[in-house]
């Protein structure tokens, strides 16, 4: 696919890129559920996609016990072959060229109960988790806000570095992709100015290219505009 063949062209004049990649239902099929508790009793059980859009009602709380279990994640997650293949290709190109481009796995989950076991799930599927090029961000650690709002905060944190000419999000949840596009449409001038200064860009050149890529259940991609 063009996005993956051309995106990480690691020539200095092109600049570096950052790829944010969702985990649940994007890299792996996962089966942990989030319980909705009211009055000490479970009233609902939500999968990852249902959780993304669920709004707590009065008196309700979430129980993230399964969602934080690294053992369950490791033992039950099923890799999505197309996504895994693309990530491995991207990482190979980054490391071969010594690029400062990065892959950020951006999950809606909070910290797992066993970091080593969690990361081993990626490693056993051929994705090296060397921190110089790849990192995991857990937007669930942000206390308040929507799933997409929390992910937007994290994406902006990296873009504020001003070193990336390309920003891409792969996600199965369309509101998250819309959050990236909202950054594109309202890019803070401070970020744009920093990118232009670092790369010596004039006003006729686009500072950052954005790619919002929706991932279907088979790992196929469709760009959202």
FIMIGU-572996 format. One line per field, with one value per residue: x negated, y, z negated of N, C-alpha, C in turn; residue number from 1. Coordinates in Angstrom, 1 decimal, decimal comma. Atoms other than C-alpha are relative to their C-alpha. Layout:
BEGIN
n.X: c(X ...) .
n.Y: c(Y ...) .
n.Z: c(Z ...) .
ca.X: c(X ...) .
ca.Y: c(Y ...) .
ca.Z: c(Z ...) .
c.X: c(X ...) .
c.Y: c(Y ...) .
c.Z: c(Z ...) .
n: c(NUM ...) .
***
This chain:
BEGIN
n.X: c(-0,8 0,8 0,3 1,1 1,2 0,5 -0,1 1,2 1,1 0,8 0,9 0,0 -0,8 -1,4 -0,3 -0,4 -1,4 -0,5 -1,1 -0,7 -0,7 -0,8 0,3 -1,2 -0,8 0,8 1,2 -0,5 -1,4 0,1 -1,2 -0,2 -1,2 -0,1 -1,3 -0,7 -0,5 -0,9 -0,5 0,8 -0,3 0,2 -1,2 0,3 1,3 0,3 1,3 0,8 -0,7 -1,1 0,5 0,4 -1,1 -0,9 0,0 -0,5 -1,2 0,1 0,2 0,8 1,5 0,6 1,0 1,0 0,8 0,4 0,6 1,4 0,7 1,0 -0,1 -1,1 0,4 1,1 -0,5 -1,2 0,0 0,2 0,6 -0,6 1,2 0,4 0,5 1,3 1,0 0,3 0,8 1,4 0,6 0,3 1,1 1,2 0,5 0,5 1,2 1,1 0,4 0,4 -0,9 -0,6 -1,4 -0,4 -1,3 -0,6 -1,2 -0,9 -1,1 -0,9 0,2 0,9 1,1 -0,3 0,6 1,3 0,5 0,8 -0,9 -0,7 0,9 0,3 -1,1 0,5 1,2 -0,2 -0,5 1,0 0,2 1,0 -0,4 1,1 -0,6 0,6 -0,8 -1,4 -0,4 -1,4 -0,6 -1,3 -0,8 -0,9 0,6 -0,5 -1,1 -1,3 -0,1 -0,4 1,1 0,7 0,6 1,2 1,0 0,4 1,0 1,3 0,5 0,5 1,2 1,1 0,1 0,6 1,5 0,3 1,0 -0,7 -0,6 -1,2 -0,7 -1,0 -0,7 -0,7 -0,9 -1,3 -1,0 0,0 0,2 1,4 0,5 -0,5 0,8 1,2 -0,4 -0,2 1,3 0,4 -0,8 0,2 1,4 0,5 1,0 1,3 0,5 0,3 1,2 1,2 0,4 0,5 1,4 1,0 0,2 0,2 -1,1 -0,7 -1,5 -0,7 0,1 -0,8 0,9 -0,2 -1,0 -0,8 -0,7 -0,9 -0,3 -0,9 0,4 -1,1 0,3 1,0 1,3 0,0 0,0 -0,8 0,4 -1,1 0,4) .
n.Y: c(-1,2 -1,2 -0,7 0,7 0,0 -1,4 -0,9 -0,1 -0,3 -0,7 -1,0 -1,2 -1,1 0,4 -0,1 1,3 0,2 0,7 0,8 0,4 1,2 0,6 1,4 0,9 0,1 -0,6 0,9 1,3 0,3 0,2 0,6 -0,5 -0,7 -1,0 0,2 -1,1 0,3 -1,0 0,6 1,2 1,1 -0,2 -0,2 0,2 0,4 -0,7 0,3 -1,2 -1,0 -0,5 -0,9 -1,2 -1,0 0,1 -1,1 0,4 -0,6 -0,2 1,1 1,1 0,0 1,1 1,0 0,3 1,1 0,7 -0,9 -0,3 1,3 0,3 1,4 0,2 -0,6 0,8 1,3 0,0 -0,9 0,6 -1,1 -0,3 0,2 -1,1 -1,1 0,4 -0,1 -1,4 -0,5 0,6 -0,7 -1,4 0,0 0,4 -1,2 -1,0 0,4 0,1 -1,3 -0,8 -1,1 -0,4 0,3 0,8 0,6 -0,1 0,7 -0,9 0,8 -0,7 0,6 -0,6 0,9 1,4 0,4 0,6 -0,6 1,0 0,9 -0,8 -0,2 1,3 0,3 -0,6 0,6 1,3 -0,1 -0,5 -1,4 -0,3 -1,2 -0,8 -1,3 -1,1 -0,2 0,4 -0,2 0,2 -1,0 0,5 -1,2 0,3 -0,6 -1,4 0,2 -0,4 -0,3 1,1 0,8 -0,7 -1,2 0,4 0,3 -1,3 -0,6 0,7 -0,3 -1,4 0,0 0,4 -1,0 -1,2 0,1 -0,8 0,7 1,0 -0,5 0,8 0,6 1,0 0,8 1,2 0,3 0,6 -0,9 -1,2 -1,2 -0,2 -0,5 -1,3 -0,8 -0,4 -0,9 -1,3 -0,6 -0,5 -1,2 -1,1 0,2 -1,2 -0,7 0,2 1,3 -0,2 -0,8 0,8 0,9 -0,8 -0,5 1,1 0,5 -1,0 0,0 -1,3 0,1 0,7 1,4 0,5 0,4 1,4 0,7 0,8 1,2 0,7 1,3 0,9 1,4 0,9 1,2 0,8 -0,8 -0,9 -1,5 -1,0 -1,3 -1,0 -1,4) .
n.Z: c(0,0 -0,2 1,3 0,7 -0,8 -0,2 1,2 0,7 -0,9 1,0 -0,5 0,9 -0,6 0,2 1,5 0,7 0,1 1,2 -0,2 1,2 -0,4 1,1 0,3 0,0 -1,3 -1,1 -0,1 0,5 0,4 1,5 0,6 1,4 0,1 1,1 0,7 0,6 1,4 0,7 1,3 0,3 -0,9 -1,4 -0,7 -1,4 -0,3 -1,2 -0,7 -0,2 -0,9 0,7 1,0 -0,6 -0,2 1,1 0,9 1,3 0,5 1,4 0,9 -0,6 0,0 -0,8 0,6 -1,1 0,4 -1,2 -0,9 0,5 0,2 -1,1 -0,3 -0,9 -1,2 -0,6 -0,3 -0,8 -1,2 -1,3 -0,9 -1,3 -0,8 -0,9 0,8 0,5 -1,1 -0,3 1,1 -0,1 -1,1 0,4 1,0 -0,7 -0,7 0,9 0,7 -1,1 -0,4 1,1 0,1 1,3 -0,1 1,1 0,1 1,4 0,2 0,8 0,4 0,9 1,3 1,0 0,2 0,3 1,3 -0,2 -1,3 -0,7 -0,7 -1,0 -1,1 -0,6 -1,0 -1,2 -0,4 -0,6 -1,4 -0,9 0,1 1,1 0,8 0,3 0,3 -0,8 -1,2 0,3 1,4 0,2 0,8 0,5 0,2 1,1 1,2 0,2 0,9 -0,5 -1,5 -0,9 -0,5 -1,0 0,6 0,7 -1,0 -0,6 0,9 -0,2 -1,3 0,0 0,7 -0,9 -1,1 0,5 -0,1 -1,2 -0,8 -0,9 -1,2 -0,3 1,2 -0,4 1,0 -0,4 1,1 -0,4 0,6 -0,8 0,7 0,2 -1,2 -0,1 0,9 -0,7 -1,0 0,6 0,2 -1,3 -0,4 1,0 0,5 0,7 -0,8 0,6 -0,6 -1,4 -0,1 0,4 -1,1 -1,1 0,4 0,0 -1,3 -0,9 -0,9 -0,3 0,2 -1,1 0,3 1,1 1,1 0,4 -0,7 0,9 -0,6 0,9 -0,7 0,7 -0,2 0,1 0,7 -0,6 -0,1 -1,2 0,3 -0,8 0,5 0,3 -0,4) .
ca.X: c(0,0 -1,2 -1,0 -3,5 -5,8 -6,2 -5,5 -8,8 -11,1 -13,9 -15,6 -16,7 -14,9 -11,7 -11,9 -10,7 -7,3 -5,3 -2,8 -0,2 1,3 4,2 3,9 7,3 9,0 6,2 3,1 4,8 8,3 8,7 11,2 10,9 14,2 14,9 17,6 20,1 20,9 23,8 24,7 21,9 23,4 22,4 25,0 23,2 20,1 18,4 15,9 13,3 15,4 18,4 16,3 15,0 18,4 20,1 21,1 21,4 24,8 25,5 24,2 22,2 18,5 16,2 14,3 11,1 9,9 9,8 8,7 5,5 4,6 1,4 1,8 5,2 3,9 0,9 2,8 5,9 5,0 5,1 2,8 4,2 1,8 2,0 1,4 -1,5 -3,2 -2,9 -4,3 -7,3 -8,0 -7,9 -10,2 -12,6 -12,9 -13,2 -16,0 -17,9 -18,1 -18,8 -15,8 -14,2 -10,8 -8,7 -5,8 -3,6 -1,2 1,7 4,1 7,2 6,1 4,4 1,3 1,3 0,5 -2,6 -4,5 -6,9 -4,1 -2,2 -5,3 -6,0 -2,7 -4,2 -7,6 -6,3 -4,6 -7,8 -7,5 -10,6 -9,8 -13,1 -12,3 -14,5 -11,9 -8,7 -6,8 -3,4 -1,2 1,8 4,4 6,5 4,0 5,5 8,2 11,0 12,3 13,5 11,4 10,7 10,0 7,4 5,7 5,7 3,8 1,1 0,8 0,4 -2,3 -4,5 -3,7 -4,8 -8,4 -8,2 -10,4 -7,7 -6,7 -4,1 -1,6 0,5 3,1 4,3 7,4 10,7 12,6 13,6 13,9 10,2 9,4 11,5 9,5 6,3 8,1 9,1 5,5 4,7 7,5 6,6 2,8 1,4 -0,8 -3,5 -3,9 -3,7 -6,3 -8,7 -8,5 -9,0 -12,1 -13,7 -13,2 -13,6 -10,2 -8,6 -4,9 -4,1 -5,1 -2,9 -4,4 -2,9 -1,0 1,8 3,1 6,2 6,5 9,5 8,7 11,4 11,7 9,4 6,7 7,6 7,2 9,4 8,2 10,6 10,5) .
ca.Y: c(0,0 3,5 4,8 2,2 2,1 5,9 7,2 6,4 7,7 8,6 11,3 14,3 16,7 14,7 14,8 12,2 10,7 9,5 6,7 6,3 2,8 1,6 -1,9 -3,5 -4,6 -2,9 -4,9 -7,7 -9,2 -8,9 -10,4 -8,5 -7,0 -3,9 -4,4 -1,7 -1,7 -0,1 -0,7 -3,2 -5,4 -5,9 -4,5 -4,6 -6,1 -4,2 -5,2 -2,7 -1,1 -0,8 0,8 3,4 5,0 4,1 6,9 6,2 6,9 8,1 5,7 3,6 2,8 0,8 -2,3 -2,6 -5,8 -7,8 -4,8 -4,5 -8,2 -8,7 -12,4 -12,4 -10,1 -12,3 -15,6 -14,6 -11,9 -12,9 -11,0 -9,3 -10,5 -7,5 -5,0 -7,0 -7,3 -3,6 -2,7 -5,1 -3,5 0,0 -0,8 -2,5 0,6 2,9 0,9 0,3 4,0 5,1 7,4 9,3 8,3 6,6 4,2 4,9 2,2 4,3 2,2 3,4 1,1 2,2 0,5 -3,3 -5,3 -6,8 -4,7 -7,5 -9,9 -7,2 -6,4 -10,1 -10,3 -8,0 -9,6 -13,1 -11,8 -10,4 -6,8 -5,7 -3,2 -1,4 2,0 4,0 3,6 2,3 3,1 2,4 5,2 4,3 7,0 5,3 6,8 10,2 10,6 12,3 12,9 10,8 8,1 10,3 13,4 11,5 10,2 13,7 15,0 12,3 12,9 16,6 15,9 14,3 16,8 19,6 18,3 19,9 17,2 15,3 16,1 13,3 12,1 9,0 7,2 3,6 2,9 0,9 3,7 6,5 9,2 8,7 9,3 12,4 13,6 13,5 15,3 18,0 18,5 18,9 21,4 23,4 22,9 25,2 27,9 27,2 23,6 24,7 27,4 25,0 22,5 25,2 26,5 23,1 22,1 25,5 25,4 28,4 29,2 27,4 24,0 22,0 21,6 18,3 15,8 13,9 10,4 9,1 5,4 3,4 -0,3 -2,9 -6,3 -7,9 -5,2 -3,4 0,4 3,2 6,8 9,3 12,8) .
ca.Z: c(0,0 0,9 -2,7 -3,9 -0,9 -0,7 -4,2 -5,8 -3,1 -5,5 -3,5 -5,6 -3,2 -3,8 -7,6 -10,1 -10,6 -13,6 -13,5 -16,2 -16,2 -18,3 -19,9 -20,5 -17,2 -15,2 -16,0 -17,9 -18,3 -22,1 -24,5 -27,8 -28,9 -31,1 -33,7 -34,5 -38,2 -40,0 -43,6 -43,9 -41,1 -37,5 -35,2 -31,8 -30,3 -27,5 -24,8 -23,7 -20,9 -23,2 -25,9 -23,5 -23,2 -26,5 -28,8 -32,5 -34,0 -37,5 -40,1 -37,6 -37,7 -35,5 -36,7 -34,6 -36,2 -32,9 -30,9 -33,0 -33,0 -31,0 -31,3 -29,7 -27,0 -26,3 -26,3 -24,4 -21,9 -18,3 -15,9 -12,8 -10,2 -7,8 -10,6 -12,1 -8,7 -8,1 -11,5 -11,1 -7,7 -9,1 -12,0 -9,7 -7,5 -10,4 -12,0 -8,7 -8,1 -11,6 -11,5 -14,3 -13,0 -15,7 -16,2 -19,2 -20,2 -21,5 -23,5 -25,4 -28,3 -31,5 -32,8 -32,8 -35,9 -34,4 -31,8 -30,9 -30,0 -28,1 -25,9 -25,4 -23,4 -20,8 -20,8 -20,2 -17,1 -15,7 -16,9 -18,7 -21,4 -21,4 -23,0 -20,7 -17,9 -19,5 -22,6 -24,2 -25,4 -27,6 -27,3 -30,0 -32,5 -31,9 -34,5 -32,7 -29,1 -26,2 -24,6 -21,6 -23,7 -25,7 -22,6 -21,1 -24,2 -23,6 -19,9 -20,4 -23,0 -20,4 -17,6 -19,9 -19,5 -16,1 -14,4 -12,5 -8,9 -8,8 -11,4 -11,0 -13,1 -12,5 -14,5 -14,3 -16,2 -13,9 -16,5 -17,3 -13,7 -13,7 -16,6 -14,5 -11,7 -14,1 -15,0 -11,3 -10,8 -13,9 -14,1 -16,7 -15,1 -17,6 -16,2 -12,6 -13,2 -14,9 -12,1 -9,5 -11,4 -11,8 -8,2 -6,6 -5,0 -3,2 -3,4 -0,2 -1,8 -4,0 -7,4 -8,4 -6,4 -8,3 -7,5 -9,4 -8,5 -9,6 -10,1 -9,4 -11,0 -8,5 -8,8 -5,6 -5,6 -4,4 -4,6 -6,3 -5,0) .
c.X: c(-0,9 -0,4 -1,3 -1,2 -0,6 -0,1 -1,3 -1,2 -1,0 -1,1 0,0 1,0 1,5 0,5 0,5 1,5 0,3 1,3 0,6 0,9 0,7 -0,3 1,2 0,8 -0,7 -1,2 0,4 1,5 -0,2 1,3 0,3 1,3 -0,1 1,4 0,5 0,7 0,9 0,6 -0,7 0,3 -0,4 1,3 -0,2 -1,5 -0,3 -1,2 -0,7 0,7 1,2 -0,4 -0,4 1,1 1,0 -0,1 0,6 1,3 -0,1 -0,1 -0,8 -1,5 -0,5 -0,9 -0,9 -0,9 -0,6 -0,9 -1,5 -0,8 -0,9 0,0 1,1 -0,3 -1,0 0,6 1,1 0,0 -0,4 -0,5 0,8 -1,1 -0,4 -0,6 -1,4 -1,0 -0,4 -0,9 -1,5 -0,8 -0,4 -1,2 -1,3 -0,6 -0,5 -1,4 -1,2 -0,6 -0,5 0,8 0,5 1,5 0,4 1,4 0,4 1,2 0,9 1,3 0,9 -0,1 -0,9 -1,1 0,5 -0,7 -1,3 -0,5 -0,8 0,9 0,8 -0,9 -0,3 1,0 -0,5 -1,3 0,2 0,7 -0,9 -0,2 -0,9 0,4 -1,1 0,5 -0,5 0,9 1,5 0,3 1,5 0,5 1,4 0,9 1,0 -0,6 0,5 1,4 1,4 0,0 0,4 -1,2 -0,8 -0,7 -1,3 -1,1 -0,5 -1,1 -1,4 -0,6 -0,6 -1,4 -1,2 -0,2 -0,6 -1,5 -0,4 -1,0 0,7 0,7 1,3 0,5 1,1 0,6 0,7 0,9 1,3 1,2 0,0 -0,1 -1,5 -0,7 0,4 -0,8 -1,4 0,3 0,3 -1,3 -0,5 0,7 -0,2 -1,5 -0,5 -1,2 -1,4 -0,7 -0,4 -1,3 -1,3 -0,4 -0,6 -1,5 -1,0 -0,3 -0,2 1,0 0,5 1,5 0,7 -0,1 0,8 -0,9 0,1 1,1 0,7 0,7 0,8 0,5 0,8 -0,4 1,3 -0,4 -1,0 -1,4 -0,1 0,1 0,8 -0,3 1,3 -0,5 0,7) .
c.Y: c(1,2 0,6 -0,6 -0,1 1,4 0,8 0,2 0,0 0,8 0,8 1,2 1,1 -0,3 0,2 -1,3 -0,1 -0,7 -0,7 -0,4 -1,2 -0,6 -1,5 -0,9 0,1 0,8 -0,8 -1,4 0,0 -0,3 -0,3 0,4 0,8 1,0 -0,2 1,4 -0,4 1,1 -0,7 -1,2 -1,2 0,4 0,1 -0,1 -0,5 0,5 -0,5 1,4 1,1 0,6 1,0 1,4 1,1 0,0 1,1 -0,4 0,8 0,2 -1,2 -1,2 0,3 -1,1 -0,9 -0,4 -1,2 -0,8 0,8 0,2 -1,3 -0,3 -1,4 -0,4 0,5 -0,9 -1,3 0,0 0,8 -0,7 1,0 0,1 0,0 1,2 1,1 -0,4 0,1 1,4 0,6 -0,5 0,7 1,4 0,0 -0,4 1,2 1,1 -0,3 -0,1 1,3 0,9 1,3 0,3 -0,1 -0,9 -0,7 0,0 -0,9 0,7 -0,7 0,9 -0,6 0,8 -1,0 -1,5 -0,4 -0,7 0,5 -1,0 -1,0 0,7 0,1 -1,3 -0,4 0,6 -0,7 -1,4 0,0 0,8 1,5 0,4 1,3 0,8 1,5 1,1 0,4 -0,2 0,1 -0,2 1,1 -0,5 1,2 -0,2 0,5 1,4 -0,1 0,3 0,3 -1,2 -0,7 0,8 1,3 -0,3 -0,3 1,3 0,7 -0,7 0,3 1,4 0,1 -0,3 1,0 1,3 0,0 0,7 -0,7 -0,9 0,7 -0,8 -0,6 -0,9 -0,7 -1,2 -0,4 -0,6 0,9 1,3 1,3 0,3 0,6 1,5 1,0 0,5 1,0 1,4 0,7 0,6 1,3 1,2 -0,1 1,2 0,7 -0,3 -1,3 0,2 0,9 -0,7 -0,9 0,8 0,5 -1,1 -0,5 1,1 0,1 1,4 -0,2 -0,8 -1,5 -0,4 -0,5 -1,4 -0,6 -1,0 -1,1 -0,7 -1,3 -0,9 -1,5 -0,9 -1,3 -1,0 0,7 0,8 1,4 0,8 1,4 0,8 1,4 1,0) .
c.Z: c(0,0 -1,3 -0,6 0,8 0,1 -1,3 -0,7 0,9 -0,8 0,6 -0,9 0,5 -0,2 -1,4 -0,5 -0,1 -1,4 0,3 -1,3 0,4 -1,2 -0,2 0,2 1,3 1,1 0,2 -0,4 -0,2 -1,5 -0,6 -1,4 0,0 -1,2 -0,6 -0,4 -1,3 -0,5 -1,2 -0,4 0,9 1,5 0,8 1,6 0,1 1,4 0,7 0,3 0,8 -0,8 -1,1 0,5 0,0 -1,2 -1,0 -1,3 -0,4 -1,5 -0,8 0,6 -0,1 0,9 -0,9 1,1 -0,3 1,2 0,9 -0,4 -0,2 1,2 0,4 1,0 1,4 0,8 0,5 1,0 1,3 1,3 1,0 1,3 1,0 0,9 -0,8 -0,5 1,1 0,3 -1,0 0,1 1,2 -0,3 -0,9 0,7 0,8 -0,9 -0,5 1,0 0,3 -1,2 -0,2 -1,4 0,1 -1,1 0,3 -1,4 0,0 -1,0 -0,4 -1,0 -1,4 -0,9 -0,1 -0,3 -1,3 0,1 1,4 0,8 0,8 1,1 1,3 0,7 1,1 1,4 0,5 0,6 1,3 0,9 -0,1 -1,1 -0,6 -0,5 -0,2 0,8 1,2 -0,3 -1,5 -0,2 -0,9 -0,4 -0,4 -1,2 -1,3 -0,2 -0,6 0,6 1,5 0,8 0,5 1,1 -0,5 -0,7 1,0 0,7 -0,8 0,3 1,3 0,1 -0,8 0,9 1,1 -0,5 0,1 1,3 1,0 1,1 1,2 0,4 -1,3 0,5 -1,2 0,7 -1,2 0,5 -0,5 0,7 -0,7 -0,4 1,2 0,3 -0,9 0,6 1,1 -0,6 -0,4 1,3 0,3 -1,0 -0,6 -0,7 0,8 -0,6 0,5 1,4 0,1 -0,3 1,1 1,2 -0,3 0,1 1,4 1,1 1,1 0,3 -0,1 1,0 -0,3 -1,2 -1,1 -0,4 0,8 -1,0 0,8 -1,1 0,7 -0,9 0,4 -0,2 -0,7 0,6 0,1 1,2 -0,5 0,9 -0,6 -0,2 0,3 -1,0) .
n: c(1 2 3 4 5 6 7 8 9 10 11 12 13 14 15 16 17 18 19 20 21 22 23 24 25 26 27 28 29 30 31 32 33 34 35 36 37 38 39 40 41 42 43 44 45 46 47 48 49 50 51 52 53 54 55 56 57 58 59 60 61 62 63 64 65 66 67 68 69 70 71 72 73 74 75 76 77 78 79 80 81 82 83 84 85 86 87 88 89 90 91 92 93 94 95 96 97 98 99 100 101 102 103 104 105 106 107 108 109 110 111 112 113 114 115 116 117 118 119 120 121 122 123 124 125 126 127 128 129 130 131 132 133 134 135 136 137 138 139 140 141 142 143 144 145 146 147 148 149 150 151 152 153 154 155 156 157 158 159 160 161 162 163 164 165 166 167 168 169 170 171 172 173 174 175 176 177 178 179 180 181 182 183 184 185 186 187 188 189 190 191 192 193 194 195 196 197 198 199 200 201 202 203 204 205 206 207 208 209 210 211 212 213 214 215 216 217 218 219 220 221 222 223 224 225) .
***
